[in-house]
Amino acid sequence: MGEEWKVDIDGKIFDVDLETLKQWVADYQVLSHHKVKKGNLNWLKASAVPALETIFKAIPPPPQMVAEVMEVKRNVTEHLVVPFASIQPTNASAVVTAAKQLQDLINHHSLQGWEFYRMDSVSLYENPGCLAGLLGAKTTETRLDMVIFRRVSVLTETVPTGRLIPG
């Protein structure tokens, strides 16, 4: 083994000979900012050592490493709930009117990319206030019709893979 050199790579000290040190510089294992010293001499930045200077000038800069990412696609279902109130059908023409109102509502939302899913009802219960309760008022129920639409869209997310790649 030739001359003894010490290399400080991120706080870890290695004992190497000059040829190994040169090879480590060429392989990007020792970078210009790493500290090196020969024997008992002072520590220097590797790029300031004359025996390594020509290698640093000859090799291209080390490649930049970036986090590798990948796109993940998944289907997402959105729902839209629209209250629907039509006139109470009392005769045949009122039934036709209610059906036309519902048809117009469905067609309107279909043009916006929504698919009719179903119709449902929701009951709301309202308790009487303190005074009304004392006077015997009862809880009232209000039934609301709801038209439910849905649409499926593709959500694309970029997530890191946990690997580094040359950038």
Secondary structure as GFF3:
##gff-version 3
##sequence-region A 1 167
A	DSSP	beta_strand	5	9	.	.	.	ID=ss1
A	DSSP	beta_strand	12	16	.	.	.	ID=ss2
A	DSSP	alpha_helix	18	26	.	.	.	ID=ss3
A	DSSP	beta_strand	35	38	.	.	.	ID=ss4
A	DSSP	beta_strand	44	45	.	.	.	ID=ss5
A	DSSP	three_ten_helix	46	48	.	.	.	ID=ss6
A	DSSP	alpha_helix	50	58	.	.	.	ID=ss7
A	DSSP	beta_strand	65	84	.	.	.	ID=ss8
A	DSSP	alpha_helix	92	110	.	.	.	ID=ss9
A	DSSP	beta_strand	115	126	.	.	.	ID=ss10
A	DSSP	alpha_helix	130	134	.	.	.	ID=ss11
A	DSSP	beta_strand	140	166	.	.	.	ID=ss12
###
